[in-house]
Amino acid sequence: MAGTAASLIGTITTVIGTLIGFMIGQSFDDTIVPLAVGYLSCGVLTLVVLLVTESGQLFRRTA
């Protein structure tokens, strides 16, 4: 059961990464701008998802 779940998660993350890479690749216009915007967008999206899923616990100090 755990192996099936791990392979499913791996497949989903690979497909999502491929789609994001395809969108960034299609916006290539002989400059570095699409790559920089892609990195920035993915970073901001990751931070937003992390803050939402951690429910404000991310930056709290533990005693």
ChimeraX attribute file (.defattr): number of C-alpha atoms within 10 A of each C-alpha:
attribute: neighborCount
match mode: 1-to-1
recipient: residues
	/A:1	5
	/A:2	7
	/A:3	8
	/A:4	9
	/A:5	10
	/A:6	11
	/A:7	11
	/A:8	12
	/A:9	12
	/A:10	11
	/A:11	12
	/A:12	12
	/A:13	12
	/A:14	12
	/A:15	12
	/A:16	11
	/A:17	12
	/A:18	12
	/A:19	12
	/A:20	14
	/A:21	13
	/A:22	11
	/A:23	13
	/A:24	16
	/A:25	13
	/A:26	10
	/A:27	13
	/A:28	12
	/A:29	9
	/A:30	7
	/A:31	9
	/A:32	9
	/A:33	12
	/A:34	17
	/A:35	15
	/A:36	12
	/A:37	12
	/A:38	17
	/A:39	13
	/A:40	12
	/A:41	12
	/A:42	13
	/A:43	12
	/A:44	12
	/A:45	12
	/A:46	12
	/A:47	12
	/A:48	12
	/A:49	11
	/A:50	14
	/A:51	14
	/A:52	12
	/A:53	11
	/A:54	11
	/A:55	8
	/A:56	10
	/A:57	12
	/A:58	11
	/A:59	8
	/A:60	7
	/A:61	6
	/A:62	5
	/A:63	3
